[in-house]
Every structure is written in structure tokens, then in C-alpha cells.
Amino acid sequence: MNVVDHIRKRAAEAPERPALVSDGPDGCAATLGYAELLERVDRRAADFRSAGVRVGDRCGLLAPQGATFVELALGVLAAGACLVPVSEDHQGPAFDAFAGRARLHSVVVATAAGAELRVLPDPGAHDGVDDAEFRALAPAYLRFTSGTTHRRKGVILGHAAILARLAAANRALAIGPEDRVLWLLPMAHHFVVSILLYLRYGATILLPHGSLARNVLDFAQRERATVLYASPYHYRVLGKDESGIGLESLRLVVSTAEGLRKDVAERFLERFGRPVSQALGIIEVGLPVVNLGAPAQKPDSLGRPLPDYRVWLRGEDGRPIAGPTSSGRTGEICIRGPGMLDAYLDPWLPAAAVLEPDGFRTGDQGWFDADGDLYMAGRRSSRISMAGMKFFGEEVEAVIDAHPGVRECRVFPQEHAHLGEIPVAEVVPEDPQALPDAKALMAHCRASLPGYKVPRKFLFVDALVRTATGKLQRHAKPSALAEAASDPPTRER
């Protein structure tokens, strides 16, 4: 059985149960029940097969956020094809480049009249043997990594891997038919341990109209949302809301996509009385770590590994780091567990070559406290080495972000002839017409950080470079529009 078969069982158990509730611009919601959703999905699958889609074909999906996206995506899966979501901004040459890299056999494009399936020219094989190895995986889903630190890689998940990671995640999240999940993330980038999980376990997905805090909160209150799954950006926006609308029906609030700042979590808790559980979601792995034990007490922690996963820290010498550590002694986070990727695409790389001997090496540096809770220190690629002292840009960013004149920032290393590297900060000001003083920013940093971690330069920009999924692009070149000030680099004593 694949995941659509499990959703079909839910439809048979409770045909009229709402699967999708879509809010409208007039505040009137449209409800699509499980039985009707599956009827539509099966019609789509039949249409796709008759149009030439074969089992194991790579089929792209270009559709707007919402119920139509879910219907078409499930239709591709029900037809036996490998679903490849395409971002809405991939149009024209951008789509052609993406289709070539993913070697799509076809693409489903949502139109005003419904949907159109376009069969593309023969893309050739990725695995060098006429796609035999690829099709043998029973491929269900292909998504490219965000590309925060290096070239994006295509991650392949088979049907068995998807079901395994859904089961592992839900042993902790406990999503069930009584849940009503408020959805705010882009479906082209978040679909497996989210949309598929909710439908697999019979929940109702609530789809707001737009992203304005007042509209989202009003819809969530009307529909009695029990679960909120969003990014730190959304929690920051909602935490600033002053409408007085509450979210009393919420039982679970999960943050993913990027690191959750402590002040953002505390503001949301103060405003709505609900703690935010930070989660570590990885497309190659699933959802191995969620802070379900102490989200209010430790909002900046990722929490403890879920029961089905083994999470350990790899030292510089390749050996596991045993016992509690600290923010000053980190290791690379490595993971083993169910539902791992089946292969990488372009270039073709089977999972065995990725997962042996250390499991999945995330590239993230972390540490465990005495309670066994995991903390993220930063990406290995964002580590700065200044005069022999190593630290992570994320630690400095947290301090700068707390300044009232700063909306967000990125700290990165810049080569230096004598010190090796120095920290430099790109800053998006809260008010572009009133830039914070660079010397005041340095003083602000010195109040919380040792001298060697204080940025030597502050560059003001309109926006930080982000990936398609909204993550900070760590390897982006500086895009400063103005350099406010810089102290001449001094040798640390």
C-alpha cells in the first residue's frame, strides 16, 4: 500500500469528514470531504494515465497553494508517478532549467479550467542504466534541497520510505481525526511529513486566505484549529498581532524551516498562552527531533530525538562525542532511523553511499544538555575561525537580532591576512530611513559577546538572500548597498 491507499481507507471510514477547509476572501469557507477528495484524486489519476503517465515517471506539479495543489499531487501519486513539486516562481527559462535538471517526463500545470498535463521530450536516464535503478525504488517524491550552503541536490523518497517516516513522526505528534491543522507553509516545499501525514491519519487541514495575521487568526478561531505548523517568520508576525483574537483550541504548535529565536517564541507564548515546539525537519530524514518535552522552558532547544531515531554527535576525529556537551563543544549532528532517503538525483547516488558509515551527516553542529535536549549551534559551513578561536555566525546573529533597530541579519566570515577570518554582519534595518549606528551595534554585541565574536563590519542591506524555501542562504556573496562603518581589524590578545 502507498500513502494514497491509506488516505482512501480514511475516506471509507468517515466519508463526510472534512479533509480540506479553504477560507475565502469573504470569510466563507469551502469544505472538501474525504470521500469527495478521493473521488477527485482517482479521476485525476485516470486522466494522467490515459495521457501517457507511466509508473515511476518523474511528473512535475506547478500549481498554486491550496486545495487544488493537494488534489493534483495526490492524483500524481495515485497514478504511480514520482511527484516533483515545482515552485510557482519557476516560469519560462527557470522552469526549463528545473525540468532539465530533474529530467521530468511530464508536468501537471494548474489552469483556470482545471489542469493540463504536458508530456515533455524524453529526458534520458539519471542512473546510467535506463532509469532501472530509479524505478526499482518505487519512487514517490522528488524534492531538491534548499541549497543553503551548497548546490541543491534532488532527494528521492520511495513509497515505503514515506510511510515509515510518517509512522515514526506520528508516534510523537499523535495527529488524529479530531485534529484540525492550520497550514501556513508553501506546499511546494513542505508536503510529506505534513500534508500527507495529516491526511494519512484522518485530520482536517485548514487553508487560510492570505497570510495577514488578523485573517489567519480569525479563520483559526472560527474553525477551532488544534495544531499550528508554521515557520519562525509566521510566529513573529502572529506574535505582533494586537487584535485580541485567541487560539484557545490549540494543543500543539510546531515551528520548522529554520531556527526559532527565543524572543519570537516567548512573544508568541505571552500573546497566545501556547508554547512553540521547535522541530528539526530534514528532507533526507524526516522529522527526527521535536521539542515536545520542554518548549516553554527551553524554546531555543530542538528537544529530544523521537523514539525511532538515533541522533549522535560526530567529533572532528570521526568518533562519537559521548554525554552532555555545551555550546562551546559541539559535534556534527548525525542521524539514523526509518524513512531515510532512497537516493540522490543528479548526480545519481544511492542511499547506501550517503548513509554509511555514519548515518546521515547533516552538516549542522549541535550539542546536548544534561537533560538530553539537542541544541543547534550552526552550520559547519558558517563556522568562523579567528586567530585560532572558532565560533558560529548564528550565535552572533541572535545577539544582533535582539537590537531594536535590526529586523534580521547574517554573519559570515571574511578572509583576513593576519587573523585568518573576521566576522562581518549584513543587517536589514527595522527602519530603512533610520539606520542604526554601527558603533552602537558593536557596543551592543560587546555587552553579550567576547571581543573576538564581535563583527568588524556592519553592512546594511534591503533584504537577505534566501532560498526558495525561505531559508537564509549562507554561501551568498555579500549584497550590501551601503557600508555603515567598520573598525580596523585588531589582533586579539
MIDRENNU-961022 format. One record per residue (C-alpha): x, y, z; residue in one letter; residue number from 1. Coordinates in steps of 0.5 Angstrom, whole numbers, plus 500, padded with zeros to 3 digits. Layout:
BEGIN
+-----+-----+-----+------+-----+
|   X |   Y |   Z | code | pos |
+-----+-----+-----+------+-----+
|   X |   Y |   Z |    A | NUM |
...
+-----+-----+-----+------+-----+
***
This chain:
BEGIN
+-----+-----+-----+------+-----+
|   X |   Y |   Z | code | pos |
+-----+-----+-----+------+-----+
| 500 | 500 | 500 |    M |   1 |
| 502 | 507 | 499 |    N |   2 |
| 500 | 513 | 502 |    V |   3 |
| 494 | 515 | 498 |    V |   4 |
| 491 | 508 | 499 |    D |   5 |
| 492 | 510 | 507 |    H |   6 |
| 488 | 516 | 506 |    I |   7 |
| 483 | 512 | 502 |    R |   8 |
| 482 | 508 | 508 |    K |   9 |
| 481 | 514 | 512 |    R |  10 |
| 475 | 516 | 507 |    A |  11 |
| 472 | 510 | 507 |    A |  12 |
| 472 | 510 | 515 |    E |  13 |
| 469 | 517 | 515 |    A |  14 |
| 467 | 519 | 508 |    P |  15 |
| 464 | 526 | 510 |    E |  16 |
| 470 | 528 | 515 |    R |  17 |
| 473 | 535 | 512 |    P |  18 |
| 479 | 534 | 509 |    A |  19 |
| 481 | 541 | 507 |    L |  20 |
| 477 | 547 | 509 |    V |  21 |
| 479 | 553 | 505 |    S |  22 |
| 478 | 560 | 507 |    D |  23 |
| 475 | 565 | 502 |    G |  24 |
| 476 | 573 | 501 |    P |  25 |
| 469 | 574 | 504 |    D |  26 |
| 470 | 570 | 510 |    G |  27 |
| 466 | 564 | 508 |    C |  28 |
| 470 | 557 | 508 |    A |  29 |
| 469 | 552 | 503 |    A |  30 |
| 470 | 545 | 505 |    T |  31 |
| 472 | 538 | 502 |    L |  32 |
| 471 | 532 | 505 |    G |  33 |
| 475 | 526 | 505 |    Y |  34 |
| 471 | 522 | 500 |    A |  35 |
| 470 | 527 | 495 |    E |  36 |
| 477 | 529 | 495 |    L |  37 |
| 479 | 522 | 494 |    L |  38 |
| 474 | 521 | 488 |    E |  39 |
| 477 | 527 | 485 |    R |  40 |
| 484 | 524 | 486 |    V |  41 |
| 482 | 518 | 483 |    D |  42 |
| 479 | 522 | 477 |    R |  43 |
| 486 | 526 | 476 |    R |  44 |
| 490 | 519 | 476 |    A |  45 |
| 486 | 516 | 471 |    A |  46 |
| 487 | 522 | 467 |    D |  47 |
| 494 | 522 | 468 |    F |  48 |
| 495 | 515 | 466 |    R |  49 |
| 491 | 516 | 460 |    S |  50 |
| 495 | 522 | 458 |    A |  51 |
| 501 | 518 | 458 |    G |  52 |
| 504 | 518 | 465 |    V |  53 |
| 507 | 511 | 467 |    R |  54 |
| 509 | 508 | 474 |    V |  55 |
| 516 | 511 | 476 |    G |  56 |
| 516 | 517 | 471 |    D |  57 |
| 518 | 524 | 474 |    R |  58 |
| 512 | 528 | 474 |    C |  59 |
| 513 | 536 | 476 |    G |  60 |
| 507 | 540 | 479 |    L |  61 |
| 506 | 547 | 478 |    L |  62 |
| 500 | 549 | 482 |    A |  63 |
| 498 | 555 | 487 |    P |  64 |
| 498 | 554 | 494 |    Q |  65 |
| 491 | 551 | 496 |    G |  66 |
| 486 | 545 | 496 |    A |  67 |
| 488 | 544 | 488 |    T |  68 |
| 495 | 543 | 490 |    F |  69 |
| 493 | 537 | 494 |    V |  70 |
| 488 | 534 | 489 |    E |  71 |
| 493 | 534 | 484 |    L |  72 |
| 499 | 532 | 488 |    A |  73 |
| 495 | 526 | 490 |    L |  74 |
| 493 | 525 | 483 |    G |  75 |
| 500 | 524 | 481 |    V |  76 |
| 502 | 519 | 487 |    L |  77 |
| 495 | 515 | 485 |    A |  78 |
| 498 | 515 | 478 |    A |  79 |
| 504 | 511 | 481 |    G |  80 |
| 509 | 517 | 478 |    A |  81 |
| 514 | 521 | 482 |    C |  82 |
| 511 | 527 | 485 |    L |  83 |
| 516 | 533 | 484 |    V |  84 |
| 513 | 540 | 486 |    P |  85 |
| 516 | 546 | 483 |    V |  86 |
| 516 | 553 | 486 |    S |  87 |
| 511 | 558 | 483 |    E |  88 |
| 516 | 563 | 481 |    D |  89 |
| 519 | 557 | 476 |    H |  90 |
| 517 | 560 | 470 |    Q |  91 |
| 520 | 561 | 463 |    G |  92 |
| 527 | 559 | 463 |    P |  93 |
| 527 | 558 | 470 |    A |  94 |
| 522 | 552 | 469 |    F |  95 |
| 526 | 550 | 463 |    D |  96 |
| 532 | 549 | 467 |    A |  97 |
| 529 | 546 | 473 |    F |  98 |
| 526 | 541 | 469 |    A |  99 |
| 532 | 539 | 465 |    G | 100 |
| 536 | 538 | 472 |    R | 101 |
| 530 | 534 | 475 |    A | 102 |
| 529 | 530 | 468 |    R | 103 |
| 522 | 531 | 468 |    L | 104 |
| 518 | 526 | 464 |    H | 105 |
| 512 | 531 | 464 |    S | 106 |
| 509 | 536 | 468 |    V | 107 |
| 502 | 538 | 471 |    V | 108 |
| 500 | 545 | 471 |    V | 109 |
| 494 | 548 | 474 |    A | 110 |
| 490 | 553 | 470 |    T | 111 |
| 484 | 557 | 471 |    A | 112 |
| 480 | 551 | 467 |    A | 113 |
| 483 | 546 | 472 |    G | 114 |
| 489 | 542 | 470 |    A | 115 |
| 494 | 541 | 464 |    E | 116 |
| 499 | 535 | 463 |    L | 117 |
| 504 | 537 | 459 |    R | 118 |
| 509 | 531 | 456 |    V | 119 |
| 516 | 533 | 456 |    L | 120 |
| 521 | 531 | 451 |    P | 121 |
| 525 | 524 | 453 |    D | 122 |
| 530 | 527 | 459 |    P | 123 |
| 534 | 521 | 459 |    G | 124 |
| 536 | 517 | 465 |    A | 125 |
| 539 | 519 | 471 |    H | 126 |
| 542 | 513 | 474 |    D | 127 |
| 546 | 511 | 468 |    G | 128 |
| 542 | 504 | 467 |    V | 129 |
| 536 | 507 | 463 |    D | 130 |
| 533 | 509 | 470 |    D | 131 |
| 532 | 502 | 472 |    A | 132 |
| 535 | 503 | 479 |    E | 133 |
| 531 | 509 | 480 |    F | 134 |
| 524 | 506 | 478 |    R | 135 |
| 526 | 500 | 483 |    A | 136 |
| 526 | 505 | 489 |    L | 137 |
| 518 | 505 | 487 |    A | 138 |
| 520 | 513 | 487 |    P | 139 |
| 514 | 517 | 490 |    A | 140 |
| 517 | 524 | 492 |    Y | 141 |
| 523 | 528 | 489 |    L | 142 |
| 525 | 535 | 492 |    R | 143 |
| 531 | 539 | 492 |    F | 144 |
| 535 | 541 | 498 |    T | 145 |
| 534 | 548 | 500 |    S | 146 |
| 541 | 550 | 498 |    G | 147 |
| 543 | 554 | 504 |    T | 148 |
| 551 | 552 | 504 |    T | 149 |
| 552 | 549 | 497 |    H | 150 |
| 549 | 546 | 490 |    R | 151 |
| 542 | 544 | 491 |    R | 152 |
| 541 | 536 | 491 |    K | 153 |
| 535 | 532 | 489 |    G | 154 |
| 532 | 528 | 494 |    V | 155 |
| 529 | 521 | 492 |    I | 156 |
| 524 | 518 | 497 |    L | 157 |
| 520 | 512 | 495 |    G | 158 |
| 513 | 510 | 498 |    H | 159 |
| 516 | 505 | 503 |    A | 160 |
| 520 | 511 | 506 |    A | 161 |
| 515 | 516 | 506 |    I | 162 |
| 510 | 511 | 510 |    L | 163 |
| 516 | 509 | 515 |    A | 164 |
| 517 | 517 | 517 |    R | 165 |
| 510 | 519 | 517 |    L | 166 |
| 509 | 513 | 522 |    A | 167 |
| 515 | 515 | 526 |    A | 168 |
| 513 | 522 | 527 |    A | 169 |
| 506 | 521 | 529 |    N | 170 |
| 508 | 517 | 534 |    R | 171 |
| 510 | 523 | 538 |    A | 172 |
| 506 | 528 | 534 |    L | 173 |
| 499 | 524 | 535 |    A | 174 |
| 496 | 527 | 530 |    I | 175 |
| 489 | 524 | 529 |    G | 176 |
| 482 | 525 | 526 |    P | 177 |
| 480 | 530 | 532 |    E | 178 |
| 486 | 535 | 530 |    D | 179 |
| 485 | 541 | 525 |    R | 180 |
| 491 | 543 | 523 |    V | 181 |
| 492 | 551 | 521 |    L | 182 |
| 497 | 551 | 515 |    W | 183 |
| 501 | 557 | 513 |    L | 184 |
| 508 | 554 | 510 |    L | 185 |
| 509 | 553 | 502 |    P | 186 |
| 506 | 546 | 500 |    M | 187 |
| 512 | 546 | 494 |    A | 188 |
| 517 | 545 | 500 |    H | 189 |
| 513 | 542 | 505 |    H | 190 |
| 509 | 536 | 504 |    F | 191 |
| 511 | 530 | 506 |    V | 192 |
| 511 | 530 | 514 |    V | 193 |
| 506 | 535 | 514 |    S | 194 |
| 500 | 535 | 509 |    I | 195 |
| 501 | 527 | 507 |    L | 196 |
| 502 | 526 | 515 |    L | 197 |
| 495 | 530 | 517 |    Y | 198 |
| 491 | 526 | 511 |    L | 199 |
| 494 | 519 | 513 |    R | 200 |
| 492 | 520 | 520 |    Y | 201 |
| 485 | 523 | 518 |    G | 202 |
| 486 | 530 | 520 |    A | 203 |
| 483 | 536 | 517 |    T | 204 |
| 487 | 541 | 514 |    I | 205 |
| 485 | 549 | 515 |    L | 206 |
| 488 | 553 | 509 |    L | 207 |
| 487 | 561 | 510 |    P | 208 |
| 486 | 566 | 505 |    H | 209 |
| 493 | 570 | 505 |    G | 210 |
| 498 | 571 | 511 |    S | 211 |
| 495 | 577 | 514 |    L | 212 |
| 495 | 576 | 522 |    A | 213 |
| 488 | 578 | 523 |    R | 214 |
| 485 | 574 | 517 |    N | 215 |
| 489 | 568 | 520 |    V | 216 |
| 487 | 568 | 527 |    L | 217 |
| 480 | 570 | 525 |    D | 218 |
| 480 | 563 | 521 |    F | 219 |
| 484 | 559 | 526 |    A | 220 |
| 479 | 561 | 532 |    Q | 221 |
| 473 | 560 | 527 |    R | 222 |
| 475 | 553 | 525 |    E | 223 |
| 478 | 551 | 532 |    R | 224 |
| 485 | 550 | 530 |    A | 225 |
| 488 | 545 | 534 |    T | 226 |
| 495 | 544 | 531 |    V | 227 |
| 499 | 550 | 528 |    L | 228 |
| 505 | 548 | 524 |    Y | 229 |
| 509 | 554 | 521 |    A | 230 |
| 516 | 558 | 521 |    S | 231 |
| 519 | 563 | 525 |    P | 232 |
| 517 | 568 | 521 |    Y | 233 |
| 510 | 567 | 522 |    H | 234 |
| 510 | 566 | 529 |    Y | 235 |
| 514 | 573 | 529 |    R | 236 |
| 508 | 576 | 525 |    V | 237 |
| 503 | 573 | 529 |    L | 238 |
| 506 | 575 | 536 |    G | 239 |
| 506 | 582 | 534 |    K | 240 |
| 498 | 582 | 533 |    D | 241 |
| 494 | 586 | 537 |    E | 242 |
| 487 | 584 | 535 |    S | 243 |
| 486 | 580 | 542 |    G | 244 |
| 484 | 574 | 538 |    I | 245 |
| 486 | 568 | 542 |    G | 246 |
| 488 | 561 | 540 |    L | 247 |
| 485 | 557 | 546 |    E | 248 |
| 483 | 551 | 542 |    S | 249 |
| 491 | 550 | 540 |    L | 250 |
| 494 | 543 | 543 |    R | 251 |
| 500 | 543 | 539 |    L | 252 |
| 505 | 549 | 536 |    V | 253 |
| 511 | 547 | 532 |    V | 254 |
| 516 | 551 | 528 |    S | 255 |
| 520 | 549 | 523 |    T | 256 |
| 524 | 551 | 516 |    A | 257 |
| 530 | 555 | 520 |    E | 258 |
| 532 | 556 | 527 |    G | 259 |
| 527 | 559 | 532 |    L | 260 |
| 529 | 565 | 536 |    R | 261 |
| 528 | 565 | 544 |    K | 262 |
| 525 | 572 | 544 |    D | 263 |
| 520 | 570 | 538 |    V | 264 |
| 518 | 564 | 542 |    A | 265 |
| 517 | 568 | 548 |    E | 266 |
| 513 | 573 | 545 |    R | 267 |
| 508 | 568 | 542 |    F | 268 |
| 507 | 565 | 549 |    L | 269 |
| 506 | 571 | 552 |    E | 270 |
| 501 | 573 | 547 |    R | 271 |
| 497 | 567 | 546 |    F | 272 |
| 499 | 562 | 552 |    G | 273 |
| 502 | 557 | 548 |    R | 274 |
| 509 | 555 | 548 |    P | 275 |
| 512 | 554 | 541 |    V | 276 |
| 516 | 547 | 540 |    S | 277 |
| 522 | 547 | 535 |    Q | 278 |
| 523 | 542 | 530 |    A | 279 |
| 529 | 539 | 526 |    L | 280 |
| 526 | 537 | 519 |    G | 281 |
| 531 | 535 | 514 |    I | 282 |
| 528 | 533 | 507 |    I | 283 |
| 533 | 527 | 507 |    E | 284 |
| 531 | 524 | 514 |    V | 285 |
| 524 | 527 | 516 |    G | 286 |
| 522 | 529 | 523 |    L | 287 |
| 527 | 526 | 528 |    P | 288 |
| 528 | 531 | 533 |    V | 289 |
| 522 | 536 | 536 |    V | 290 |
| 522 | 540 | 543 |    N | 291 |
| 515 | 537 | 546 |    L | 292 |
| 518 | 536 | 553 |    G | 293 |
| 520 | 543 | 555 |    A | 294 |
| 518 | 548 | 550 |    P | 295 |
| 516 | 554 | 555 |    A | 296 |
| 522 | 553 | 559 |    Q | 297 |
| 527 | 551 | 553 |    K | 298 |
| 524 | 555 | 547 |    P | 299 |
| 531 | 555 | 543 |    D | 300 |
| 532 | 548 | 544 |    S | 301 |
| 531 | 543 | 539 |    L | 302 |
| 529 | 538 | 544 |    G | 303 |
| 530 | 530 | 545 |    R | 304 |
| 530 | 525 | 539 |    P | 305 |
| 524 | 522 | 537 |    L | 306 |
| 524 | 514 | 540 |    P | 307 |
| 525 | 511 | 533 |    D | 308 |
| 531 | 515 | 531 |    Y | 309 |
| 539 | 515 | 534 |    R | 310 |
| 542 | 522 | 534 |    V | 311 |
| 549 | 523 | 536 |    W | 312 |
| 555 | 528 | 535 |    L | 313 |
| 561 | 527 | 531 |    R | 314 |
| 567 | 530 | 533 |    G | 315 |
| 573 | 532 | 529 |    E | 316 |
| 576 | 526 | 529 |    D | 317 |
| 570 | 522 | 527 |    G | 318 |
| 568 | 519 | 534 |    R | 319 |
| 562 | 520 | 537 |    P | 320 |
| 562 | 525 | 543 |    I | 321 |
| 559 | 522 | 549 |    A | 322 |
| 555 | 525 | 554 |    G | 323 |
| 553 | 532 | 555 |    P | 324 |
| 557 | 538 | 552 |    T | 325 |
| 556 | 545 | 552 |    S | 326 |
| 555 | 551 | 546 |    S | 327 |
| 563 | 551 | 547 |    G | 328 |
| 564 | 544 | 545 |    R | 329 |
| 560 | 542 | 539 |    T | 330 |
| 560 | 536 | 534 |    G | 331 |
| 556 | 535 | 527 |    E | 332 |
| 549 | 532 | 528 |    I | 333 |
| 549 | 525 | 525 |    C | 334 |
| 542 | 521 | 525 |    I | 335 |
| 540 | 514 | 523 |    R | 336 |
| 532 | 512 | 523 |    G | 337 |
| 526 | 510 | 519 |    P | 338 |
| 524 | 513 | 512 |    G | 339 |
| 531 | 516 | 510 |    M | 340 |
| 532 | 518 | 503 |    L | 341 |
| 533 | 513 | 498 |    D | 342 |
| 538 | 516 | 493 |    A | 343 |
| 540 | 523 | 491 |    Y | 344 |
| 539 | 525 | 484 |    L | 345 |
| 544 | 529 | 479 |    D | 346 |
| 549 | 526 | 480 |    P | 347 |
| 546 | 519 | 482 |    W | 348 |
| 548 | 517 | 489 |    L | 349 |
| 544 | 511 | 492 |    P | 350 |
| 543 | 512 | 500 |    A | 351 |
| 548 | 507 | 502 |    A | 352 |
| 553 | 511 | 499 |    A | 353 |
| 550 | 517 | 503 |    V | 354 |
| 549 | 514 | 510 |    L | 355 |
| 555 | 509 | 511 |    E | 356 |
| 558 | 509 | 516 |    P | 357 |
| 556 | 515 | 520 |    D | 358 |
| 548 | 515 | 518 |    G | 359 |
| 546 | 522 | 515 |    F | 360 |
| 551 | 527 | 517 |    R | 361 |
| 547 | 534 | 517 |    T | 362 |
| 553 | 539 | 517 |    G | 363 |
| 550 | 542 | 523 |    D | 364 |
| 554 | 543 | 529 |    Q | 365 |
| 550 | 542 | 536 |    G | 366 |
| 551 | 540 | 543 |    W | 367 |
| 546 | 536 | 548 |    F | 368 |
| 545 | 539 | 555 |    D | 369 |
| 545 | 535 | 561 |    A | 370 |
| 537 | 533 | 560 |    D | 371 |
| 539 | 530 | 553 |    G | 372 |
| 536 | 536 | 550 |    D | 373 |
| 539 | 538 | 543 |    L | 374 |
| 541 | 545 | 541 |    Y | 375 |
| 543 | 547 | 534 |    M | 376 |
| 550 | 551 | 534 |    A | 377 |
| 550 | 553 | 527 |    G | 378 |
| 552 | 550 | 520 |    R | 379 |
| 559 | 547 | 520 |    R | 380 |
| 560 | 552 | 514 |    S | 381 |
| 558 | 558 | 518 |    S | 382 |
| 564 | 557 | 523 |    R | 383 |
| 568 | 563 | 523 |    I | 384 |
| 576 | 561 | 525 |    S | 385 |
| 579 | 568 | 528 |    M | 386 |
| 586 | 567 | 531 |    A | 387 |
| 585 | 560 | 532 |    G | 388 |
| 578 | 561 | 536 |    M | 389 |
| 572 | 558 | 533 |    K | 390 |
| 565 | 560 | 533 |    F | 391 |
| 559 | 560 | 529 |    F | 392 |
| 555 | 566 | 526 |    G | 393 |
| 549 | 564 | 528 |    E | 394 |
| 551 | 566 | 536 |    E | 395 |
| 553 | 573 | 534 |    V | 396 |
| 546 | 574 | 530 |    E | 397 |
| 542 | 572 | 536 |    A | 398 |
| 545 | 578 | 539 |    V | 399 |
| 545 | 583 | 534 |    I | 400 |
| 537 | 581 | 532 |    D | 401 |
| 536 | 583 | 539 |    A | 402 |
| 538 | 590 | 538 |    H | 403 |
| 531 | 594 | 537 |    P | 404 |
| 534 | 598 | 530 |    G | 405 |
| 535 | 591 | 527 |    V | 406 |
| 530 | 587 | 523 |    R | 407 |
| 535 | 581 | 522 |    E | 408 |
| 542 | 580 | 520 |    C | 409 |
| 547 | 575 | 517 |    R | 410 |
| 554 | 574 | 520 |    V | 411 |
| 559 | 571 | 516 |    F | 412 |
| 567 | 570 | 515 |    P | 413 |
| 571 | 575 | 511 |    Q | 414 |
| 579 | 573 | 510 |    E | 415 |
| 584 | 577 | 514 |    H | 416 |
| 591 | 577 | 512 |    A | 417 |
| 593 | 576 | 520 |    H | 418 |
| 587 | 573 | 524 |    L | 419 |
| 585 | 568 | 519 |    G | 420 |
| 578 | 570 | 519 |    E | 421 |
| 574 | 576 | 522 |    I | 422 |
| 566 | 576 | 523 |    P | 423 |
| 562 | 581 | 518 |    V | 424 |
| 555 | 582 | 519 |    A | 425 |
| 550 | 584 | 514 |    E | 426 |
| 544 | 588 | 517 |    V | 427 |
| 537 | 589 | 515 |    V | 428 |
| 535 | 595 | 519 |    P | 429 |
| 528 | 596 | 522 |    E | 430 |
| 527 | 603 | 519 |    D | 431 |
| 531 | 604 | 513 |    P | 432 |
| 531 | 611 | 514 |    Q | 433 |
| 534 | 611 | 521 |    A | 434 |
| 540 | 606 | 520 |    L | 435 |
| 543 | 604 | 527 |    P | 436 |
| 549 | 607 | 529 |    D | 437 |
| 555 | 602 | 527 |    A | 438 |
| 559 | 603 | 533 |    K | 439 |
| 552 | 603 | 538 |    A | 440 |
| 551 | 596 | 534 |    L | 441 |
| 559 | 594 | 536 |    M | 442 |
| 557 | 596 | 543 |    A | 443 |
| 551 | 592 | 544 |    H | 444 |
| 555 | 586 | 541 |    C | 445 |
| 561 | 587 | 546 |    R | 446 |
| 556 | 587 | 552 |    A | 447 |
| 554 | 580 | 551 |    S | 448 |
| 560 | 577 | 547 |    L | 449 |
| 567 | 576 | 548 |    P | 450 |
| 571 | 581 | 543 |    G | 451 |
| 573 | 576 | 538 |    Y | 452 |
| 566 | 575 | 536 |    K | 453 |
| 564 | 582 | 535 |    V | 454 |
| 563 | 584 | 528 |    P | 455 |
| 569 | 588 | 525 |    R | 456 |
| 564 | 591 | 520 |    K | 457 |
| 557 | 592 | 519 |    F | 458 |
| 554 | 592 | 512 |    L | 459 |
| 546 | 595 | 511 |    F | 460 |
| 542 | 592 | 506 |    V | 461 |
| 535 | 592 | 504 |    D | 462 |
| 534 | 584 | 505 |    A | 463 |
| 538 | 578 | 506 |    L | 464 |
| 539 | 573 | 500 |    V | 465 |
| 534 | 567 | 502 |    R | 466 |
| 533 | 560 | 498 |    T | 467 |
| 526 | 558 | 495 |    A | 468 |
| 524 | 555 | 502 |    T | 469 |
| 526 | 562 | 506 |    G | 470 |
| 532 | 559 | 509 |    K | 471 |
| 538 | 564 | 510 |    L | 472 |
| 543 | 563 | 504 |    Q | 473 |
| 549 | 562 | 508 |    R | 474 |
| 554 | 562 | 502 |    H | 475 |
| 551 | 568 | 498 |    A | 476 |
| 556 | 573 | 497 |    K | 477 |
| 555 | 580 | 501 |    P | 478 |
| 550 | 584 | 498 |    S | 479 |
| 551 | 591 | 502 |    A | 480 |
| 548 | 597 | 499 |    L | 481 |
| 552 | 601 | 504 |    A | 482 |
| 557 | 600 | 509 |    E | 483 |
| 556 | 604 | 515 |    A | 484 |
| 562 | 603 | 519 |    A | 485 |
| 568 | 599 | 521 |    S | 486 |
| 573 | 599 | 526 |    D | 487 |
| 580 | 597 | 523 |    P | 488 |
| 581 | 590 | 525 |    P | 489 |
| 586 | 589 | 531 |    T | 490 |
| 590 | 583 | 533 |    R | 491 |
| 586 | 579 | 539 |    E | 492 |
| 590 | 579 | 545 |    R | 493 |
+-----+-----+-----+------+-----+
***
